[in-house]
Structures are given as structure tokens and as C-alpha cells.
Amino acid sequence: MAHVREVPRKGSSNGIAYEVHWRLPGGKKVQQTFTVKREAERFALRVESDLGDGQTTAPLMRKSKTFAQVTEAALAASAGRLKVRTQEGYRQMLDRHVLPTFGTRRIASITSANLEQWIAQLTSTQKQRGGSRLHPSTVRHAFIAANKVFRYALRHRMIVHNPATGTELPRVQHTEKFAPQFLSGAEVEALAEALSGSAPDDLLVRVGAYCGLRAGELVALRVGDVDVHRGRIRVQRTLVRTPDGWIEDSPKSANSTRTVPMTKELAALLRDYLAAHPHGDDLGAPLWPGRNYAGGGEWRGALDWSKRLDYDSFYRRRFRVAAETIGRPTLRFHDLRHTAASLWAMHGMAMERVAAALGHADTGITYKTYLHFFPDQWDADMARFSAGLASPSARVTPLQREA
């Protein structure tokens, strides 16, 4: 299965080198060369042991692939089944936190101890901004990305075992939870009014706050997605940020491809907007226009219907300014989605329909994410409870009823 052969070698201490020869499962002949006979014999025994157990001998070869090479192969293999957003998330984690440490290492040489040292190093790493340490969830996500590469290598017999198996990770403790915001109907209108000078930004905000679309879904809307007669908006695509810019992709999940209702008042505003839209008869045209920031003069900032809305520019130049105007300087655009969910539930929409309009798979996600935004109705609950206790029937105990 594996044999050692002596060959002449200039420059060695005794003029002899020792080659270990064996064949891979496909029949390809490979070899490793040693200067010490005892090391060659030990290596041959390891090769025979691995072949006898049906394991790959790739980890024993000095020419095994580097972690960076396997990373590219793993990402290429998953490109067809992962969403662009997920794929880019893996890519960013690997580029930022994994490849700087393991990129040039032979993947077969990386041990569990190496991973534990790496995790300890990440845990103590300080962010470039703010000086605080990396959050445990960031360390965990970096480990998940690295483990994806190791699992690919194991599946393709590049390594004998996955060194990430059994690795302990830092515990994620959510000591500081982000506090989303939601607006009242009056605040939504005030925000829209603050943007009325840069129309159609005011209409964009109203659609976000009253229909609950994510920013990428909202910007990706086309003229044909708006049905003003039925009062519906069809969400069929989203924009995703990549290193090459924004690209269209399918919505976040299967449930995110959905139809969202809108009020008669909002439908009327959209009807008037589409009537004045230069490409209103083109169902595939972008619903929202871009702006011209090249040059100067009266054209700077003017609407450009040949471009798609630049969300980053809208958010930075106009949305944040309007949020400060209404006294909400920390408001995020995603808080408009929270606002829609809260207003729907506050005004009696069934939780099942709230979940469907938001694109959630079930009401459990909606409750978990948005329940704490809803107005506190405990006073009304306790009033009904007190009224029930005070009723004549409540004074009879269950044992008295049985008697």
C-alpha cells in the first residue's frame, strides 16, 4: 500500500533520500521525500493506516490546499443555493476575521488548538471604532463562517476531521438590547411633511410607515407592482448591497414574497403619483426616481427618472435631517416597518394578517419581534378581570357548583 525507496540525493548527509510512494483512491501515484529513513518509515505507516481505514491521505501531503483556496471553492459551491445577502455575509466574516489568521495555512495543518487560540484572540480584539471589544455574537458568526469552510473540506476529503467540532464559543449575553422606535400616525405625517420639499420622499416615507416594507423591498418596487385600484402592493424583489453595488435579488424568504394592503388614502396618493410619473405606462420602470448630483446649479439634486433611487443618499441627505426636524434624531428607516406593525395591531388588525403583511412565516416571529411595541392594554384587561370577580356568578366556588 505504501513503500519506502532509497534514492541518491546530492547535498544530504549520507547522499541518500527516502521516498514514500502510495496511490490515491483514484489511482494517482504520489510521494513524499524525507532525509531520515526512520521518519519515512513512520510516515508510510500513517499512510497505510489512513488508507486501511478508508480515510483520505490529503492531509499528509505537503501540497494540500490552503485555507484561502478552500474558502474560494466552498463559496463558489454554495453560490447557487444561498441568497446573495447570506453569501456576502459569509464573505465579509471570512475576509475580516478568518483569512487574516488562517488564509495562508494549509487547511490540513489547522488544529482545534489553533481555533481556540484564534477565538481567544478575537474575543480580546478591539474594534477600530469606539475601542470596545468584538461582540461575542460577531465572534460566533466568524466561527460559523470558518466552520462552513472546514465542513466543505471534510466533505471533499481534504481533511481527516473537522477541527471546529466541539469548539467552545464565548457566551452571548445581551446586556444592552437595541430599542427600536415606532411613530404615531401624527408623527408619520409630520415626517412626511418635513420631506415634502423633496417629493416624492414624502410618499416614500408614507408607504414605508403604512405598508411595512423593508428598505430594499421599497426601493426595488416597479410601476407594475402597485395596484391602486385594489389597494395592494406586490413585493416580488429586493435590493441587496454587495461590494459591486446594489443588485436585485429575491425577497428575504419565501413568505417575504407577498401582497401588502394599503389604505384608500395612500392608494389615492399613489394613483396621482403614477399619473404624473414619466414612465407610468411602463410596468417594469422603477417606481422611485434617482437624483442628479453631478455638476451644480439648478440641476443639482433634481429628479432623474432614468436612475433608480439612491437609498444611501436619501437616508443620509434627507431622511435623517427630517427625523431630527420632528425630534427623532436616532430614528432609522427600518423603524417605519416597526411603526406599520404597531399601528396595524393597535387598530385591531388580526395578528395573522399582520404577520402575513410583514412577510413573517408565522405569528410567533411577529409576537417575538413586535409585541413589546404595542400599547400596554393591561389596564383594560384588569378592569374586565375586576368586573368578572365582582359579578354574582364569580362568588360561587367550583366546589359549590359541584355540590
Sequence and secondary structure as in RCSB ss.txt:
>XXXX:A:sequence
MAHVREVPRKGSSNGIAYEVHWRLPGGKKVQQTFTVKREAERFALRVESDLGDGQTTAPLMRKSKTFAQVTEAAL
AASAGRLKVRTQEGYRQMLDRHVLPTFGTRRIASITSANLEQWIAQLTSTQKQRGGSRLHPSTVRHAFIAANKVF
RYALRHRMIVHNPATGTELPRVQHTEKFAPQFLSGAEVEALAEALSGSAPDDLLVRVGAYCGLRAGELVALRVGD
VDVHRGRIRVQRTLVRTPDGWIEDSPKSANSTRTVPMTKELAALLRDYLAAHPHGDDLGAPLWPGRNYAGGGEWR
GALDWSKRLDYDSFYRRRFRVAAETIGRPTLRFHDLRHTAASLWAMHGMAMERVAAALGHADTGITYKTYLHFFP
DQWDADMARFSAGLASPSARVTPLQREA
>XXXX:A:secstr
 EEEEEEE TTSSSSEEEEEEEE TTS EEEEEESSHHHHHHHHHHHHHHHHTT   GGGSTT  BHHHHHHHHH
HHHTTTS HHHHHHHHHHIIIIIHHHHTTSBGGG  HHHHHHHHHHHHT B TTTS B  HHHHHHHHHHHHHHH
HHHHHTTSSSS TTTT        SS        HHHHHHHHHHTGGGTTHHHHHHHHHHH   HHHHHT BGGG
EETTTTEEEE  EEEEETTEEEEE  SSGGGSEEEE  HHHHHHHHHHHHH TTTT TTSBSSEEEE SS GGGT
TEEEEEEE  HHHIIIIIIHHHHHHTT TT  TTHHHHHHHHHHHHTT  HHHHHHHHT SSHHHHHHHHGGGS 
  HHHHHHHHHHHHHSGGGGS HHHHH 
